[in-house]
């Protein structure tokens, strides 16, 4: 009986350590949470409902490639984009866009509110630092912001929004072509 208790304790310890590697976000959070639209974004997620059969296979293949290093552990690769700001406004905190290659899971990561500055920021500053230190330029070059790829997983939630967990301890995932 003692072995079962020890094994159970070890499993809980591993699960806790695994959870501590991740920062968690709700899926489908809009860019504008205030109603006044301070950070409006136009995003083309390249809807593939009208895609040809070949295009769908290509999209499906790209999605499976993004899961490749997860080695069966349920992880996939997510892109997080940080918007470029005009000169003189570099310190303004804006939402970051997070999504997977199939664009089936997406959300905006918001900065902590000024009243939360003494509390945990929920991973916002850690992710922002990883992108600014090691990220690549966006499609528009240096003027289009920066992006990085992260390992993560999605936990489906039947009673509310799904939860996206981003691994902030494993380092960045390999750069993707999407």
C-alpha positions as CSV (number, residue, x, y, z in Angstrom):
1,X,0.0,0.0,0.0
2,X,2.9,2.3,0.8
3,X,4.3,1.9,-2.8
4,X,1.0,2.9,-4.3
5,X,0.8,6.0,-2.1
6,X,4.4,6.9,-3.0
7,X,3.8,6.3,-6.7
8,X,0.6,8.4,-6.5
9,X,2.5,11.2,-4.7
10,X,5.3,11.0,-7.4
11,X,2.7,11.2,-10.2
12,X,1.1,14.3,-8.5
13,X,4.6,15.8,-8.1
14,X,5.4,15.2,-11.8
15,X,2.0,16.7,-12.8
16,X,2.7,19.8,-10.7
17,X,6.2,20.2,-12.1
18,X,4.8,19.8,-15.6
19,X,2.1,22.4,-15.0
20,X,4.7,24.8,-13.7
21,X,6.4,24.7,-17.1
22,X,3.3,26.2,-18.7
23,X,1.5,29.5,-18.6
24,X,-2.2,29.2,-19.4
25,X,-4.6,31.3,-21.4
26,X,-8.3,31.1,-22.4
27,X,-9.0,30.4,-26.1
28,X,-11.0,32.9,-28.2
29,X,-10.2,36.0,-26.1
30,X,-10.8,39.0,-28.5
31,X,-8.3,41.7,-29.1
32,X,-10.7,44.3,-27.7
33,X,-11.8,43.5,-24.1
34,X,-12.8,47.1,-23.2
35,X,-15.5,47.9,-25.8
36,X,-13.7,51.0,-26.9
37,X,-11.4,49.1,-29.4
38,X,-8.0,50.5,-28.3
39,X,-6.1,47.6,-30.1
40,X,-8.0,46.7,-33.2
41,X,-6.6,44.0,-35.4
42,X,-7.5,42.8,-38.9
43,X,-6.5,39.1,-39.2
44,X,-7.0,36.9,-42.2
45,X,-7.0,33.3,-41.0
46,X,-7.2,32.1,-44.6
47,X,-10.5,30.3,-44.3
48,X,-10.2,27.0,-46.2
49,X,-13.9,26.1,-46.7
50,X,-13.5,26.9,-50.4
51,X,-10.1,25.3,-50.7
52,X,-9.5,22.5,-53.1
53,X,-9.0,19.0,-51.9
54,X,-5.3,19.4,-52.6
55,X,-5.2,22.6,-50.5
56,X,-6.9,20.8,-47.6
57,X,-4.4,18.0,-47.7
58,X,-1.5,20.6,-47.7
59,X,-3.1,22.4,-44.7
60,X,-3.6,19.1,-42.8
61,X,0.0,18.0,-43.6
62,X,1.3,21.4,-42.3
63,X,-0.7,20.9,-39.1
64,X,0.7,17.4,-38.6
65,X,4.3,18.8,-39.1
66,X,3.7,21.3,-36.4
67,X,2.9,18.5,-33.9
68,X,6.0,16.4,-34.9
69,X,8.3,17.2,-32.0
70,X,5.6,16.6,-29.5
71,X,6.6,13.0,-29.7
72,X,3.1,11.8,-28.9
73,X,2.8,13.9,-25.7
74,X,-0.1,15.9,-27.1
75,X,1.9,19.1,-27.7
76,X,1.7,21.2,-30.8
77,X,3.4,24.3,-32.0
78,X,1.8,27.8,-31.6
79,X,2.8,31.0,-33.1
80,X,2.7,34.2,-31.0
81,X,3.0,37.5,-32.7
82,X,3.9,40.8,-31.1
83,X,2.8,43.9,-33.0
84,X,5.3,46.6,-34.1
85,X,4.5,50.0,-32.6
86,X,5.3,53.5,-34.0
87,X,8.5,55.2,-32.9
88,X,8.2,56.5,-29.4
89,X,5.5,54.1,-28.4
90,X,7.7,51.0,-28.0
91,X,6.9,50.6,-24.3
92,X,3.1,50.5,-24.8
93,X,1.8,47.1,-23.9
94,X,-0.5,45.6,-26.5
95,X,-2.2,42.2,-26.9
96,X,-0.2,39.4,-28.6
97,X,-1.9,37.1,-31.1
98,X,-1.5,33.3,-30.4
99,X,-2.7,30.6,-32.8
100,X,-1.9,27.1,-34.1
101,X,-1.1,26.3,-37.7
102,X,-4.6,25.2,-38.6
103,X,-6.0,28.3,-36.9
104,X,-8.4,26.1,-35.0
105,X,-7.2,27.5,-31.7
106,X,-6.5,31.2,-31.3
107,X,-6.6,33.9,-28.7
108,X,-5.1,37.2,-27.7
109,X,-2.8,37.4,-24.7
110,X,-3.4,40.6,-22.9
111,X,-0.9,42.5,-20.8
112,X,-1.7,42.7,-17.1
113,X,-3.8,45.7,-16.0
114,X,-2.0,48.5,-14.2
115,X,-3.8,47.5,-11.0
116,X,-2.2,44.0,-11.3
117,X,1.3,45.2,-11.6
118,X,2.4,43.7,-8.3
119,X,0.8,40.4,-9.1
120,X,1.7,37.5,-11.4
121,X,1.4,38.8,-15.0
122,X,0.2,35.4,-16.2
123,X,3.2,34.9,-18.4
124,X,2.8,38.0,-20.6
125,X,6.2,39.5,-19.9
126,X,8.0,36.2,-20.1
127,X,6.6,35.5,-23.5
128,X,7.2,39.1,-24.7
129,X,10.8,38.9,-23.6
130,X,11.3,35.5,-25.4
131,X,9.9,37.0,-28.6
132,X,11.9,40.3,-28.4
133,X,15.1,38.4,-27.6
134,X,14.9,35.5,-30.0
135,X,12.0,36.0,-32.3
136,X,12.0,36.7,-36.0
137,X,10.5,39.5,-38.0
138,X,7.0,39.3,-39.3
139,X,5.8,39.3,-42.9
140,X,6.4,43.0,-43.2
141,X,10.0,42.8,-41.9
142,X,11.0,44.9,-38.9
143,X,8.1,47.2,-39.4
144,X,5.6,44.3,-39.1
145,X,6.4,43.2,-35.6
146,X,8.0,40.0,-34.3
147,X,6.9,36.4,-33.9
148,X,8.1,33.2,-32.2
149,X,6.9,29.6,-32.1
150,X,6.2,27.9,-28.8
151,X,5.3,24.4,-27.7
152,X,1.9,24.1,-26.1
153,X,-1.3,22.1,-25.7
154,X,-5.0,22.7,-25.6
155,X,-7.2,21.4,-22.8
156,X,-10.8,21.2,-23.9
157,X,-13.3,22.6,-21.4
158,X,-16.9,21.6,-21.8
159,X,-18.2,24.3,-19.4
160,X,-16.3,27.3,-20.8
161,X,-13.6,28.3,-23.1
162,X,-10.8,25.9,-23.9
163,X,-7.4,26.5,-22.2
164,X,-4.2,27.0,-24.2
165,X,-1.1,26.1,-22.2
166,X,2.2,27.5,-23.5
167,X,5.5,25.9,-22.4
168,X,7.8,28.7,-21.3
169,X,10.5,26.5,-19.9
170,X,11.4,24.3,-22.9
171,X,12.6,27.2,-25.1
172,X,11.2,28.2,-28.4
173,X,9.9,25.6,-30.9
174,X,11.5,25.4,-34.4
175,X,10.6,28.2,-36.8
176,X,7.7,27.3,-39.0
177,X,6.8,28.4,-42.6
178,X,3.2,29.3,-41.7
